[in-house]
């Protein structure tokens, strides 16, 4: 009986943790980026009443072979930003100005984001992976 209660509790906690998601607001999928130029990555964290502490965010850009891109769980490509999630006080959205490396190959690319955060009273660690397909030319 205690096993079922524990299993239910852990499943509920995991569901809440996964609901604490971040999303990429900009650039939208299909955006064209230019090597050597800056662009803005806008990330938004969901608003939930539980304790949440975003530890770090990593933004990367990887060149894809044709239309096939490796998932960000395996490859991040060129790291454009790594550091804290820094929205203005009282807001859930942060903007990061990053640059496409000048030597980046033209073609289909994937913008990948890794979000590492802790949630709940016990600060359970969670890693979330996001991606958008863009074009570099």
C-alpha positions in Angstrom: 0.0 0.0 0.0 2.8 2.4 0.9 4.5 1.6 -2.4 1.4 2.7 -4.4 1.2 5.9 -2.4 4.9 6.6 -3.0 4.6 5.8 -6.7 1.6 8.1 -7.0 3.4 10.9 -5.2 6.5 10.6 -7.4 4.4 10.5 -10.6 2.5 13.6 -9.5 5.7 15.4 -8.6 7.3 14.5 -11.9 4.2 15.8 -13.7 4.5 19.1 -11.9 8.2 19.3 -12.6 7.6 18.7 -16.3 4.9 21.3 -16.4 7.4 23.9 -15.2 8.6 24.2 -18.8 10.5 26.9 -20.7 9.7 27.8 -24.3 11.5 29.5 -27.1 9.5 32.6 -28.1 12.1 34.0 -30.6 13.4 33.4 -33.1 10.4 31.5 -34.5 11.0 28.3 -36.4 12.1 28.9 -40.0 13.9 32.1 -39.3 16.8 32.9 -41.5 20.1 33.8 -39.7 23.3 35.3 -41.1 26.8 34.2 -40.1 28.5 37.0 -38.1 25.3 38.7 -37.2 23.6 38.9 -33.9 20.0 37.7 -33.2 17.9 37.6 -30.1 16.8 34.4 -28.4 13.8 35.0 -26.2 13.0 32.4 -23.5 10.0 32.3 -21.3 9.6 30.2 -18.1 6.1 29.0 -17.2 4.5 30.6 -14.1 3.6 28.1 -11.4 3.1 28.5 -7.6 5.8 25.9 -6.6 9.3 26.8 -5.7 11.5 26.9 -8.8 15.1 27.8 -9.3 16.5 28.0 -12.8 20.2 27.1 -12.4 21.5 27.5 -15.9 20.6 27.9 -19.6 22.7 26.8 -22.5 22.0 28.0 -26.1 23.6 26.3 -29.0 23.5 26.3 -32.8 24.3 23.1 -34.8 24.6 22.6 -38.5 22.3 19.9 -39.8 23.0 17.4 -42.5 20.2 18.0 -45.0 17.1 18.2 -43.0 18.3 15.8 -40.3 19.4 17.4 -37.1 20.7 15.6 -34.0 18.6 16.1 -30.9 20.0 18.6 -28.3 20.3 15.7 -25.9 23.2 14.5 -28.0 24.7 17.6 -29.8 24.5 21.3 -29.1 26.9 22.5 -31.8 28.4 25.9 -31.3 27.7 27.2 -27.8 26.3 30.7 -28.1 25.4 31.3 -24.4 25.8 29.4 -21.2 24.9 31.0 -17.9 22.0 32.1 -15.7 18.4 32.6 -16.7 18.2 36.4 -16.2 14.7 37.8 -16.7 14.0 41.3 -15.4 12.6 41.3 -11.9 9.0 40.2 -11.8 9.0 38.9 -15.3 9.3 35.3 -16.7 10.9 36.2 -20.1 14.6 36.8 -20.8 16.3 38.0 -24.0 19.8 36.9 -25.0 21.6 38.6 -27.8 23.9 36.0 -29.4 25.8 35.8 -32.7 26.0 33.2 -35.4 29.7 32.3 -35.7 31.1 33.9 -38.9 32.4 30.5 -40.0 29.1 28.7 -39.6 28.0 26.7 -42.7 25.0 27.7 -44.7 21.9 25.5 -44.7 19.5 24.0 -42.2 20.5 24.5 -38.5 19.0 23.8 -35.2 18.8 26.2 -32.3 19.0 24.1 -29.1 18.4 25.2 -25.6 19.1 23.2 -22.4 17.3 24.4 -19.3 18.5 23.1 -15.9 16.2 23.9 -13.0 15.1 22.7 -9.6 11.5 22.5 -8.5 9.4 21.9 -5.4 10.0 22.0 -1.7 12.9 19.4 -2.0 14.3 21.1 -5.2 14.1 18.1 -7.5 16.6 18.6 -10.4 15.1 18.7 -13.9 16.8 19.1 -17.3 14.7 20.2 -20.2 15.7 20.2 -23.9 14.2 22.6 -26.5 14.9 23.2 -30.2 13.8 25.2 -33.2 14.9 24.6 -36.8 16.3 27.7 -38.5 18.2 28.5 -41.8 21.6 30.0 -42.0 22.7 31.8 -45.2 
